[in-house]
Amino acid sequence: MKLSTKGRYAVTAMMDIAIHDKFGPVTLAEISQCQGISLSYLEQLFAKLRKRGLVEGVRGPGGGYRLAKAASDITVADIISAVDEKMDATRCAGRQDCYEGRRCLTHDLWTDLSRQIFSFLSEITLAQFVERPSVRELIKHQDMTHLRRPAAENESAAA
């Protein structure tokens, strides 16, 4: 099973928002620049994320996107599912017709693996992942590199 760029980019963009949105909406242009994701691709992903109620748009000057609910209520599995990414390790997409129109010998193994992956990703929230020291360090570096107001600076200013 391989997670496509659609799922990876959606999680990355949502992480960026989770880190920065408590200080105001985050524009897709900022995410595009900092995360190296094409703006048009982000627009497509955010249409799906908005439809699933994970983000909300803010119009006008200073507008952009915010999380539609708390980062602690959004799992990685929620994000991947929202952009129509399948977490299925079977060759037959679960149809049980992978060997001459019938179920293959290892179908149950790959089905169980798919469930384990989904379960694992369902247990990780954006809030938990944002708190990882390696993530905090990377975001600090990205903010400085892209002349974005650092999240760490924002936290002390908000206190």
Backbone bond lengths (Angstrom), bond angles and torsions (degrees), N, CA, C in turn:
res aa  C-N    CA-C-N  psi(-1)  N-CA   C-N-CA  omega(-1)  CA-C   N-CA-C  phi
1 M - - - 1.461 - - 1.517 108.94 -
2 K 1.286 115.76 135.11 1.456 121.07 179.36 1.515 108.67 -129.13
3 L 1.319 115.89 128.46 1.455 121.08 176.86 1.523 107.50 -80.50
4 S 1.314 117.09 128.05 1.461 120.53 -177.65 1.532 110.62 -77.14
5 T 1.332 114.10 172.55 1.463 118.95 177.82 1.525 111.00 -62.44
6 K 1.318 118.06 -27.52 1.459 121.21 179.75 1.532 110.40 -57.25
7 G 1.316 116.31 -50.60 1.462 120.68 179.64 1.518 112.45 -68.22
8 R 1.318 116.80 -43.47 1.471 120.97 179.99 1.528 111.02 -61.91
9 Y 1.327 116.65 -47.37 1.459 120.19 -178.74 1.519 111.93 -65.89
10 A 1.312 117.50 -37.60 1.461 120.41 179.24 1.530 110.16 -63.34
11 V 1.318 117.21 -44.19 1.469 120.55 179.03 1.525 110.05 -65.04
12 T 1.319 117.04 -43.49 1.467 120.95 179.91 1.531 110.66 -60.82
13 A 1.317 117.29 -46.22 1.466 120.92 -179.52 1.534 111.26 -64.29
14 M 1.320 116.26 -40.88 1.464 119.66 178.84 1.526 111.07 -66.77
15 M 1.317 117.51 -34.55 1.470 120.81 175.34 1.525 109.96 -63.39
16 D 1.319 116.30 -43.62 1.461 120.62 179.33 1.526 110.15 -58.77
17 I 1.310 116.48 -45.20 1.467 119.97 179.02 1.520 110.78 -65.79
18 A 1.322 117.79 -42.72 1.469 121.07 -179.53 1.522 110.84 -58.62
19 I 1.312 116.92 -35.31 1.466 121.00 -179.50 1.524 111.35 -75.81
20 H 1.321 118.22 -38.64 1.460 121.26 -171.27 1.529 116.63 -104.78
21 D 1.328 120.12 -17.56 1.463 118.76 -168.69 1.515 115.18 -73.25
22 K 1.319 118.54 -16.85 1.470 117.79 178.77 1.528 111.72 -67.98
23 F 1.318 116.15 -7.51 1.455 120.98 178.33 1.521 111.99 -111.33
24 G 1.330 115.54 11.88 1.456 121.24 178.35 1.511 110.68 130.61
25 P 1.320 115.60 166.31 1.465 119.74 -179.94 1.524 111.77 -60.34
26 V 1.312 115.37 150.62 1.463 122.59 -179.96 1.525 107.53 -110.72
27 T 1.316 116.67 129.84 1.460 119.61 -179.16 1.530 110.45 -83.00
28 L 1.314 114.72 153.39 1.460 119.39 176.33 1.531 110.09 -65.70
29 A 1.325 116.83 -29.78 1.471 120.31 177.58 1.531 110.37 -63.68
30 E 1.340 117.10 -40.39 1.469 120.27 177.30 1.524 110.83 -63.54
31 I 1.320 116.06 -45.33 1.462 120.13 179.53 1.525 109.66 -62.91
32 S 1.321 116.39 -44.65 1.459 121.66 179.84 1.524 110.93 -56.81
33 Q 1.318 115.83 -47.99 1.459 120.84 -177.82 1.533 111.36 -66.65
34 C 1.319 116.83 -47.61 1.470 120.49 -175.43 1.519 113.66 -74.02
35 Q 1.316 117.39 -32.95 1.458 119.91 -174.55 1.523 113.43 -104.40
36 G 1.334 116.84 -4.70 1.461 120.15 177.25 1.523 113.33 68.39
37 I 1.335 115.57 37.27 1.466 121.62 179.08 1.519 107.56 -113.39
38 S 1.310 117.17 134.48 1.457 120.65 -178.61 1.534 110.93 -59.11
39 L 1.318 116.06 139.30 1.458 122.30 -178.52 1.527 110.99 -61.80
40 S 1.320 117.61 -41.85 1.464 119.49 -179.12 1.530 111.09 -66.45
41 Y 1.330 117.23 -34.87 1.462 121.06 177.13 1.527 109.83 -67.01
42 L 1.333 117.09 -42.37 1.464 120.87 177.44 1.526 111.28 -60.79
43 E 1.331 116.77 -40.03 1.470 119.97 179.37 1.527 110.69 -59.72
44 Q 1.328 116.73 -41.81 1.461 120.63 177.86 1.533 111.23 -64.41
45 L 1.326 116.76 -44.98 1.459 120.83 -179.66 1.527 111.44 -64.14
46 F 1.332 116.32 -41.25 1.461 119.51 -176.47 1.521 112.53 -72.03
47 A 1.301 117.59 -25.06 1.464 119.59 173.36 1.528 108.72 -62.45
48 K 1.317 117.13 -41.32 1.469 121.39 179.07 1.522 111.74 -72.49
49 L 1.326 116.75 -41.08 1.467 120.52 179.57 1.530 110.63 -64.65
50 R 1.331 116.54 -37.96 1.471 121.29 178.17 1.526 110.51 -67.69
51 K 1.318 116.15 -42.42 1.462 121.15 179.73 1.531 111.25 -61.19
52 R 1.322 117.24 -33.90 1.468 121.87 179.30 1.533 113.05 -85.67
53 G 1.327 116.82 0.54 1.461 119.89 176.29 1.519 115.11 77.22
54 L 1.330 116.73 24.51 1.463 119.63 178.78 1.521 112.39 -93.40
55 V 1.334 116.81 -28.24 1.463 121.17 176.71 1.524 108.64 -132.46
56 E 1.326 114.20 160.41 1.459 119.63 173.67 1.521 108.12 -134.48
57 G 1.325 114.83 144.35 1.450 120.61 -179.96 1.517 110.68 -87.35
58 V 1.328 115.16 146.37 1.460 122.36 175.76 1.525 105.85 -120.75
59 R 1.327 116.55 120.26 1.465 120.98 -177.07 1.521 112.34 -87.68
60 G 1.318 113.66 164.55 1.454 120.59 173.79 1.515 113.22 91.07
61 P 1.352 114.85 -178.43 1.471 119.26 178.05 1.528 109.23 -59.60
62 G 1.291 115.74 136.74 1.460 119.47 -177.61 1.508 112.47 78.25
63 G 1.336 116.72 10.64 1.460 121.03 -178.94 1.510 112.34 -80.27
64 G 1.290 114.23 179.24 1.458 121.27 -178.54 1.516 108.33 158.33
65 Y 1.312 116.32 -141.58 1.462 121.54 179.69 1.518 110.89 -124.51
66 R 1.331 113.99 148.03 1.464 122.96 174.70 1.520 107.44 -129.49
67 L 1.305 116.18 162.31 1.457 120.03 171.55 1.516 107.39 -68.93
68 A 1.313 117.46 139.79 1.459 121.55 -179.38 1.522 111.57 -83.29
69 K 1.323 116.52 -14.81 1.463 121.33 174.74 1.519 107.81 -146.47
70 A 1.296 116.30 172.77 1.464 120.78 -177.03 1.527 111.23 -59.51
71 A 1.325 115.88 144.55 1.468 121.08 178.25 1.529 111.06 -58.56
72 S 1.312 116.54 -27.33 1.470 120.46 178.83 1.525 112.09 -74.20
73 D 1.332 117.07 -11.12 1.466 121.72 179.27 1.527 113.03 -104.92
74 I 1.315 117.00 5.02 1.471 121.24 180.00 1.516 108.87 -117.29
75 T 1.328 116.29 120.05 1.465 120.02 178.73 1.528 110.39 -97.90
76 V 1.307 114.48 162.32 1.461 120.18 176.29 1.529 109.29 -60.99
77 A 1.317 117.80 -38.00 1.471 120.97 177.98 1.522 111.19 -62.88
78 D 1.332 117.94 -37.03 1.469 121.61 177.22 1.532 110.36 -58.68
79 I 1.310 115.69 -44.38 1.467 121.54 -176.75 1.527 110.36 -67.15
80 I 1.316 115.66 -48.39 1.464 120.29 -178.29 1.528 110.27 -62.56
81 S 1.312 116.62 -42.17 1.469 120.15 178.45 1.523 111.76 -65.20
82 A 1.335 116.55 -36.40 1.461 121.08 -177.98 1.525 112.69 -62.43
83 V 1.317 116.94 -31.46 1.468 119.65 -179.07 1.526 111.46 -96.75
84 D 1.334 115.24 20.97 1.460 122.62 175.32 1.520 114.05 64.85
85 E 1.300 116.45 27.18 1.455 120.54 176.56 1.524 107.97 -83.13
86 K 1.299 116.80 132.16 1.466 121.71 -179.78 1.522 109.73 -94.67
87 M 1.302 115.52 133.85 1.457 120.48 175.05 1.519 107.58 -104.28
88 D 1.315 114.97 73.63 1.453 120.99 -174.07 1.521 109.32 -133.39
89 A 1.321 116.49 116.96 1.461 121.55 -178.75 1.526 112.50 -90.08
90 T 1.332 117.67 -3.14 1.462 119.00 179.79 1.524 110.40 -75.77
91 R 1.299 115.97 153.82 1.461 121.52 178.32 1.527 111.06 -75.97
92 C 1.335 115.85 -23.82 1.472 121.32 -173.06 1.529 113.25 -100.68
93 A 1.324 117.34 8.59 1.469 121.92 -177.43 1.531 111.42 58.61
94 G 1.330 115.71 33.23 1.455 120.67 176.04 1.515 115.82 82.17
95 R 1.317 117.40 0.64 1.476 120.76 -175.90 1.528 113.75 -78.10
96 Q 1.322 117.69 -12.07 1.464 124.13 179.92 1.526 112.50 64.33
97 D 1.340 116.35 35.00 1.466 120.12 178.69 1.531 111.27 -128.21
98 C 1.322 115.87 33.86 1.463 119.83 -171.81 1.532 114.79 -83.33
99 Y 1.276 118.73 -13.24 1.461 120.76 178.83 1.521 109.44 -126.50
100 E 1.321 115.14 102.64 1.460 121.77 -179.76 1.536 112.15 50.19
101 G 1.320 115.06 42.44 1.457 120.65 177.84 1.522 114.54 81.25
102 R 1.311 116.46 1.19 1.464 121.27 179.32 1.527 109.40 -123.06
103 R 1.257 114.91 173.27 1.457 123.49 178.48 1.537 110.15 -67.22
104 C 1.331 116.69 137.55 1.462 120.37 179.16 1.533 110.36 -84.58
105 L 1.311 116.38 169.09 1.464 121.92 -177.68 1.526 113.00 -61.71
106 T 1.315 116.91 -32.57 1.466 120.51 -173.79 1.532 113.42 -102.68
107 H 1.303 116.45 13.10 1.474 120.11 -177.00 1.533 112.16 -54.82
108 D 1.317 117.42 -46.83 1.468 120.14 -178.34 1.526 111.88 -62.82
109 L 1.320 116.62 -36.79 1.466 120.64 178.24 1.523 110.54 -59.94
110 W 1.332 116.90 -49.76 1.462 120.90 -177.74 1.534 111.56 -70.46
111 T 1.304 117.44 -31.74 1.462 120.66 175.92 1.529 109.87 -66.36
112 D 1.335 116.38 -43.61 1.468 120.30 177.91 1.526 111.26 -63.43
113 L 1.329 116.89 -40.48 1.465 120.52 177.50 1.528 110.03 -60.89
114 S 1.302 117.46 -44.63 1.467 121.64 178.85 1.524 110.79 -57.76
115 R 1.325 116.08 -44.35 1.475 120.27 178.72 1.529 111.41 -63.27
116 Q 1.326 116.78 -40.56 1.466 120.95 179.15 1.533 111.28 -63.57
117 I 1.303 116.11 -42.22 1.466 120.34 179.09 1.522 109.78 -63.55
118 F 1.321 117.01 -46.56 1.461 120.55 179.75 1.527 110.34 -62.07
119 S 1.317 116.81 -42.06 1.465 121.14 179.13 1.536 110.54 -62.25
120 F 1.316 116.69 -45.17 1.467 122.10 178.50 1.531 110.97 -58.38
121 L 1.330 116.58 -49.22 1.461 120.71 -178.45 1.527 112.37 -70.67
122 S 1.326 117.14 -23.14 1.464 121.45 177.09 1.520 112.31 -75.08
123 E 1.314 116.59 -15.59 1.466 121.28 -178.69 1.523 112.89 -95.52
124 I 1.315 117.43 -4.30 1.466 120.71 -178.36 1.522 108.95 -108.19
125 T 1.320 116.30 117.35 1.469 120.36 177.83 1.526 109.48 -95.22
126 L 1.326 115.18 161.27 1.461 119.63 175.02 1.525 110.35 -59.04
127 A 1.325 117.15 -40.98 1.464 121.13 -178.62 1.528 111.27 -60.19
128 Q 1.316 117.12 -42.22 1.471 120.53 179.17 1.522 110.96 -65.06
129 F 1.301 116.12 -43.61 1.459 119.72 -175.96 1.529 111.37 -69.35
130 V 1.315 117.11 -37.70 1.468 121.81 179.44 1.524 111.09 -60.64
131 E 1.309 117.44 -31.24 1.463 121.28 -177.18 1.519 114.31 -79.44
132 R 1.306 117.48 -7.40 1.461 119.15 177.96 1.531 109.41 -63.33
133 P 1.343 117.15 132.60 1.480 120.06 -179.65 1.528 113.05 -55.90
134 S 1.318 118.11 -39.03 1.467 119.93 -178.58 1.526 110.90 -65.47
135 V 1.335 116.80 -35.66 1.466 120.85 178.31 1.524 109.23 -69.42
136 R 1.324 117.37 -44.70 1.472 121.43 -179.87 1.529 110.38 -59.69
137 E 1.325 116.61 -42.51 1.462 121.12 -179.36 1.530 111.11 -65.79
138 L 1.316 116.71 -42.88 1.458 121.15 179.77 1.519 111.34 -64.56
139 I 1.322 117.34 -41.90 1.469 120.31 -179.17 1.528 109.95 -66.42
140 K 1.320 117.37 -36.26 1.473 121.03 177.44 1.530 109.57 -61.34
141 H 1.325 116.08 -43.64 1.461 120.90 178.55 1.536 111.11 -64.68
142 Q 1.341 117.13 -44.87 1.463 120.85 179.38 1.531 111.28 -62.19
143 D 1.323 116.20 -42.22 1.468 119.58 -179.43 1.524 111.05 -61.61
144 M 1.327 116.93 -40.73 1.469 120.07 179.41 1.528 110.47 -70.27
145 T 1.310 117.33 -42.11 1.461 122.00 -178.92 1.526 111.74 -63.08
146 H 1.313 117.65 -38.39 1.464 121.94 -175.14 1.529 112.93 -101.64
147 L 1.327 115.45 16.63 1.474 122.10 177.14 1.535 112.26 53.07
148 R 1.282 115.15 38.83 1.455 122.30 177.40 1.517 107.38 -97.96
149 R 1.292 117.35 145.13 1.452 119.14 177.61 1.528 108.44 -60.99
150 P 1.337 117.42 120.37 1.468 119.95 -174.43 1.523 112.85 -60.64
151 A 1.319 115.73 140.09 1.462 121.40 178.44 1.516 110.55 -60.00
152 A 1.337 118.06 -38.36 1.465 120.84 179.90 1.523 110.46 -63.48
153 E 1.348 116.93 -39.96 1.467 121.67 177.75 1.536 109.35 -65.83
154 N 1.321 116.08 -41.39 1.452 120.78 179.19 1.516 111.73 -61.14
155 E 1.335 117.29 -38.02 1.444 120.67 -178.90 1.511 111.46 -65.10
156 S 1.356 116.71 -41.97 1.463 118.44 -179.97 1.526 110.94 -71.45
157 A 1.331 116.63 -32.11 1.467 120.11 178.93 1.532 110.64 -70.62
158 A 1.334 115.78 -31.14 1.471 119.65 -177.88 1.524 112.13 -77.81
159 A 1.327 116.26 -19.50 1.470 120.25 -176.97 1.501 112.83 -73.74
